[in-house]
Amino acid sequence: MEIEAVYRDLPVLETERLLLRKITREDTEDIYSYGSNEAVSKYVTWNTHGSISDTKMYVEFVLSCYENKKIAPWGIEYKETGRLIGTIDFVSWQPDQHCAEIGYALSEAYWGNGLVTEAAKEVISFGFHNMDLIRIQAKCLVGNVGSQRVMEKIGMSFEGILRKGMFVKGMHRDIKIFSILKEEFTDSH
């Protein structure tokens, strides 16, 4: 499986409450709305968006990834409002190893409603059924209880802590790692 084969035209994925779709320039305001929130950016690798121009640069970067058939995020659209409320993606993929890693971010206004869990299940299903994956992992900074709960709810197993495993925002941070194998995943998870 080639990265270009999947990312040539990133498919729209649909769940009960969400559309996972390509990000567009029209999403800039919605992305800035959560990207500028320090609570949302606290546990991620990217910095809080200080201005709308930071968000515009991010959107242009994503559009370039789509155009060049590189790994890029799905925007998480909340069907009820039509607003983009976050992103989810395979932050890395090693096709020759049949392994990938997912990552996600969600607007604080939508936390605690199971929306990332819903999106992650769909992306994991896509990975196992359409990308020839046998292992999908996710990582979170120690202390990111919300993200850890998502990983547990989607059936991932805790594998351990990578001590000082990532240099984030000027310091080495401990990282929890979780994974799920294809044979452990069921679409009804």
Long-range contacts (C-beta under 8 A, 24 or more apart in sequence): 1-95, 1-131, 1-132, 2-95, 3-69, 3-70, 3-71, 3-93, 3-95, 4-69, 6-130, 6-131, 7-65, 7-66, 7-69, 7-70, 7-71, 7-72, 8-69, 10-66, 10-72, 10-74, 11-126, 13-74, 13-122, 13-123, 13-126, 14-122, 15-118, 15-119, 15-121, 15-122, 16-118, 17-78, 17-79, 17-80, 17-115, 17-118, 18-76, 18-77, 18-78, 18-79, 18-115, 18-118, 18-119, 18-122, 19-76, 19-77, 19-79, 20-74, 20-75, 20-76, 20-77, 20-88, 20-119, 20-122, 20-123, 21-74, 21-75, 21-77, 22-66, 22-72, 22-74, 22-75, 23-59, 23-62, 23-63, 23-72, 23-73, 23-74, 23-75, 23-84, 23-87, 24-59, 24-63, 24-75, 25-59, 25-63, 27-59, 27-75, 27-84, 28-52, 28-55, 28-56, 28-59, 30-83, 30-84, 30-85, 31-55, 31-58, 31-59, 31-84, 31-87, 33-107, 34-85, 34-86, 34-105, 34-106, 34-107, 34-108, 34-109, 35-105, 37-107, 37-108, 39-108, 40-105, 40-106, 40-107, 40-108, 41-105, 43-140, 43-141, 43-143, 43-144, 43-147, 44-103, 44-105, 45-166, 45-168, 45-169, 47-169, 74-119, 74-123, 76-104, 76-106, 76-115, 76-116, 76-119, 78-110, 78-115, 85-109, 85-110, 85-115, 86-110, 86-115, 86-116, 86-119, 88-116, 88-119, 88-120, 88-123, 89-123, 90-123, 90-127, 90-131, 93-131, 95-131, 95-132, 97-135, 98-132, 98-133, 98-134, 98-135, 99-133, 99-134, 99-135, 99-136, 99-137, 100-127, 100-131, 100-133, 100-135, 100-136, 100-137, 101-136, 101-137, 101-138, 101-139, 102-127, 102-136, 102-137, 102-138, 103-138, 103-139, 104-147, 104-150, 111-146, 114-153, 116-150, 117-150, 117-153, 117-154, 120-150, 120-154, 121-154, 121-187, 121-189, 124-154, 124-180, 124-185, 125-185, 125-187, 128-182, 128-185, 133-182, 134-181, 134-182, 135-179, 135-180, 135-181, 135-182, 136-179, 136-180, 137-177, 137-178, 137-179, 137-180, 138-177, 138-178, 138-179, 139-165, 139-166, 139-175, 139-176, 139-177, 139-178, 140-175, 140-176, 140-178, 141-166, 141-168, 141-173, 141-174, 141-175, 141-176, 142-173, 142-174, 142-175, 142-176, 144-176, 148-176, 148-178, 151-178, 152-178, 154-180, 154-189, 155-180, 155-184, 155-185, 155-189, 156-180, 157-184
